[in-house]
Amino acid sequence: MTAVTAYRRVIALSGPLLPLVSFLGRLPTAMCQLGSLLLVADTSGSLATAGLVGGALAAGQTAGGPLLGRLADRHGQRPVVLAACWCDALAVAALVAAALARAGTLPLVLLALSAGAAVPQIGPLARTRLVALARRARADDRTVTTALSFEGTLDEVSFVLGPALVGLSATLARPAVALALAAVLLAVCGSAFALHPTAAAVRPAGRQPATAAPARVTTPRAVHGMRVSMALQGVLFGACQAGITALTDRLHQPGQAGLVYAAMGVMSAAAGLSLALVPARIGLPARWRTAAAALIVLSVPLLWVRTLGALYLVVVVLGAAIAPHLITVFGLTERLVPATRLAEAMAFLTSAVVGGQALSLAASGRLAEAYGPAAAFAVAVCAAVLILGIALATRGPAPAPAAAKRAVAAPACSGR
């Protein structure tokens, strides 16, 4: 089966509209972090205040993501996403208004914390929904893995396009324009995602038929290892971002930092799409360990990068290992977690990346300032080493029939 055929099957599960609205609905998450930093730095004149606001946004998303995922598991995606996307849109709009009015640090931090906590988690919930559609259609595990690759690619593209839109807005107008667009996308596309007919594909845990097996309340030990692995992936992201920023600044080309990071995202997205070509006989545990080893091998050259050309080359090549790691961990989690807890598990993984990145960016930035870009890149290499250690120490899921997963799927509904 070719990659084109595999992805056609995945898109056919939901119809073409759902990927479009889910992609546009997750763009604000990629826009708000940089947009809030630029906006507050511009209106307050304080990088420290901007950093506090950005940190509050990340903290809110880290804490709120698993909670929203659990609510979606219990009560269904539709009401939870509708409430979250409108609350988030209002919080982002209020943050813009407060920043333009030059409000104090505390109100800005509280609004950013609220905006982060209300992020509707469209990426994790789209994964959960697509997996439910695949299981209901009795698709094999390879189709499910392809579905997760597709969703991972949408994430990567959003995290390239989102900051680009913010940068364009800051150049042509003001960062406030990008954040206003983010609020509109949250309200419109978030609502469209919530109201799409496929929302009924994931049956809320409270509405399971009496014959359904009771949901496991204990989280498998391996899942905790995978969450740590995703947090370390966030650490790698933050360290790379700090190192890239420090090196481009040292080379007197600070404007290149965003382009370098975007180039890594483009390669990562391409690598994610290519996972559909990996033979089914290569299991997810083997893929996880291979991706982890590749992260080490491809990140080590960062320690000796001194020119902009070399930075582009090394970072782009490193991108080839990022999406395979992320997508594989999502796939392993899907195999281990009961379907009635899948949205929470997916949101937890995403929040782990966000939290790890925020903490790493703060710490690695200080290291880069004190000791140079190589110090930040050394943090990225250490994170990759730890990821491999976790991958080697964690026992993957045993092959299991998909019937248990399909048991939670609702009766057929139109995804067109």
Secondary structure, DSSP 8 states (H G I E B T S, - for coil): --HHHHHHHHHHHH-SHHHHHHHHHHHHHHHHHHHHHHHHHHHH--HHHHHHHHHHHHHHHHHHHHHHHHHHHHH-HHHHHHHHHHHHHHHHHHHHHHHHTT--HHHHHHHHHHHHHT---HHHHHHHHHHHHHHHTT--HHHHHHHHHHHHHHHHHHHHHHHHHHHHHHHHS-HHHHHHHHHHHHHHHHHHHHHSGGGGGB--GGG--TTS-----S--HHHHHHHHHHHHHHHHHHHHHHHHHHHHHHTT-TTHHHHHHHHHHHHHHHHHHHGGGS-TTS-HHHHHHHHHHHHHHHHGGGGG--SHHHHHHHHHHHHHHHHHHHHHHHHHHHHHS-GGGHHHHHHHHHHHHHHHHHHHHHHHHHHHHHH-HHHHHHHHHHHHHHHHHHHHHS-------THHHHTTB-S-----
